[in-house]
């Protein structure tokens, strides 16, 4: 089976060049023209896909060659892009920046090659003129398998500045597909872990995406970009599918959502549903009870530290969560979920399921991790290997229970997380598409617990 979905990868020489503005604006501009746009993000980022979803009306999906393996990048892309007219893939960091110590693995360049997709390089031109040609030439020639099909110049000061940049790039042989003037930044506020998620500022986020689209529409050659997207090579193979379990009695799985718990991969819900779950979302900031007949609970990542007082004030729900966990029902918690299950967070009482205390720090813990299940749990049997990602400024003390969740190899060998009755809680964010059996095992336990 082959597919030729038109596609572009939006990359940059470094972070802060304007990838998110260009990628999100381009998605919205194409959607405004009536095209079905498939949005994607390289790497483990949960926040940018929320803006992509606003721009396109479709779930933003991640393409992570470290978490899922290079072999799943194209199938997951084809799954998300099915039925679409064009796909836009926002890169991560600089074009050639990948997993530390792993060469090109999980870099934007690596994903572009796996997708056989042309790259559009977004360059912050604010402090250069003729030197831009050397910069672009270097990125375009570094890896002959990466096809840089054009450049979008960002933060251009004036008509004269644009003229100088274009003259230089004529010599580099890379076409200019857009020029964005130096204007006040689109209102996309940040805090300790990056942009503020869409769920926390929806009306303002809609306005921001509209502004990004207008900026791209004014400054970019959309027809040329569409033509470049159509030049992408055909992809062979079938789209990824969540494996469907034999029809059985369905189990209700409650999944935390709302402003405090915004980090989730779209495929997780699809895997749970295919395994026989009826997925029901609830908001721990507002709902005082878990969904009716909940047989299991999934609490993903997010920002409970921002909402600690509100989460603590919802005592009826905290008690309901604790009672469900005490009953032995399956509970899977990642990062923010771990904090919510703790005894307290920054002095505010949490659910008290785990005998550990969480607090904010100034230190950012960030990076990919190789992990192995230390013992059996509702997610995996002992010895199961998974790759994960940590991204937080909190600590829990102690950091592991008597039965830890994972043994982690890097950056130092350690154990972390908690396995307690039906609870599996850890700082590690994992992508279940790499291990579909995780969702199946979890739902089976929900039926039998």
Secondary structure, DSSP 8 states (H G I E B T S, - for coil): -EE---EEEEEESSTTSSHHHHHHHHHHHHHHTT--EEEEEESS-SSHHHHHHHHHSS--EEE-TTTS-GGGHHHHHHHHHTT-SEEEEE--SSTT--STTSTTTTSHHHHHHHHT-EEEEEEE-TT-STHHHHHHHHHHHH-TTS-EEEEEEEEE--HHHHHHHHHHHHHHT--EEEEEE-----S--EETTEE--GGGSHHHHHHHHHHHHHHHHHHB-HHHHHHHHTT---EES-------------EEEEEEESTT--B--HHHHHHHHHTTEEEEEEETTT-SS--TTEEEEEE-BS-TTTTHHHHHH-HHHHHHHHHHHHTT-EEEEETHHHHHHSSEETTEE---SSS-EEEEEEEEEEEEEEEEESS--SS--TT-EEEEEEEEEEEEESSB-SS-SEEE-SSS-EEEBEEETTEEEES-EE-GGGGTHHHHHHHHHHHH-
